[in-house]
């Protein structure tokens, strides 16, 4: 890599331990502006922990994370101002309506311009307009996910960090989200997404990182991953299983 | 199922780290303190009652009957609330009911869980009471196992009745709403009982003459003691055990056990018919009522506030208004205010009238009122201010990811809580100064002190609420009774006590000088008190808020 190259996200030698358990182990990677980066790994590999460390929701044991050159631990306000985060479980204020929630978000993020039109734009986009004034507790999981997406997007962030973006979304919304990510990337927004959807990663991501037991076991474009896995043909599933060693597992239902 | 509960219990024990063991120890000491106090009160009262000529035994039994009747009512309420939660609203029920487990097994386990949840506190209170009865009436060692044999069916019967009642209620009304209403009712009933108890002035029992009056009151009280109530059977069985009339004891204990067993069988048979329909209806009703929510006009009302505090305030008000689990707090607030007024009402009639001769010293007594006010602010803050951070709940990730810094977030919480508590506290104190007709100096001292109490206790509540948050709590009552809240209460009361001690010297000096006492100059005392007053208030505001900020920043969810 070019040492002069500017990165939007930099993870440097990041380690997170929970007592004796190491969730993230000396992780180092960088993501360029406008890049869509897919973060893959088996269950419990450390994906969500990494994302929470990026957002400052957890404190690293060692190492650091930089977003647009700002360390989240030293300059959290600057990082949060330009970053949108969508967690895997959209816990919201259930007793607010969708509209009230978005209004609250604009207030705490100090968005001052075109609030009403921006809110309506995203509610319209995610087909939440009919439930705009309904309590969030009456929303389905997918609707909550779309509301969190709206909340993140209406602030026009420069970095989007997303944990399992497609969980709970119907196919129509999933396609819309994919299009949004591509558009955002085209406009220079960096998208860092953690997912189990290999199809999404294969179609959407410029580069992919695979993490296992807290360590980065593969990093690169699809082609580079194929080379690393020494697989000429095959899809991301084969590469993923090969690199994480999951391809060697015993059949679940052996014959006989 | 029993294995499952065993594993859950074992894992919970193994999970205990040094800090939770320390908390457990503090709770154990507080619990033990309460237990000892109950024992001492009953020991005193029973010792006196037994000394009353002829009426002694009657008084002893009447007191017991009142206790059992109160417990019966409390158990009935708490069993209904607990059984609705445990049988209809627990999240693990989806998993349990999708397994081929028999309803009999699920019912038995859940029933046991419900009894444990709703009856442990009554059981804990009963231990020192029975102990006092046994010791004062010299009942002998056999009395204690005999009392346990009475107590077990006594808690089973309201559990059965509560269960049967719940089975019918949930067929007619949605489970969640029914629980909310019962929770509100039970908090209301408990508050009324506490306020009534306060108005009865139990401190008078310290005086033998007043104890005589109390005994007359107990005798005259027309407490229902109908022979068909389980409380009557339990009272009679305990009295029989105390007097070693074992055959009578056995017959009443037998009735209790038979009734408990029959109740369980009836509850189970009804559950076979009614449980699933109620559960289905609970599932349907758990789907929140879809439909638009009307605008509140709060935006307009608070438009004079800057955007961020206005948004936080409006969000908190809306969540409070729309979440019925938070409403019992208002009842508690009213009860606390009533308790305060009861205390004010009692001051002139008891202490003042007997001991005070000058208006200056009358005002000095009013100094005590500041202490009451401090205690009231502490108690209100424990219910409303301490939980304010935790009430962000699982949505707190949003605040942490937002541009709103933790410092600013806590500052907003502090200011939004400080203003209403200050208005409430100053209102109460000014009202009581007018009521008691104290002089201007004491009014001044009260207003200033209460201002600092409001400031310090709000900071302490917000700060400690941030140090010990409970983002997973199901309702504010759970937060207000958590370890952090108890710790807050202890520190809050200590703070109020220290401030009063610091002020007591200079205030006393002022009144003594006013009475033309020739005193050497004690100005250094006044200066020292003032310096310590400022220092302590600064510390109480700064340290908890700073600790809260650090704690929330290091919070790992």
Interface residues (C-beta under 8 A of the other chain):
Chain A: X52 X55 X56 X57 X58 X59 X76 X77 X80 X81 X83 X85 X87 X89 X91 X92 X93 X95 X96 X97 X100 X103 X104 X105 X107 X108 X109 X110 X131 X132 X133 X134 X135 X137 X138 X151
Chain B: X287 X288 X289 X290 X291 X292 X293 X307 X308 X310 X311 X312 X314 X315 X318 X319 X322 X323 X393 X394 X395 X397 X398 X399 X400 X401 X402 X403 X404 X405 X554 X556 X557
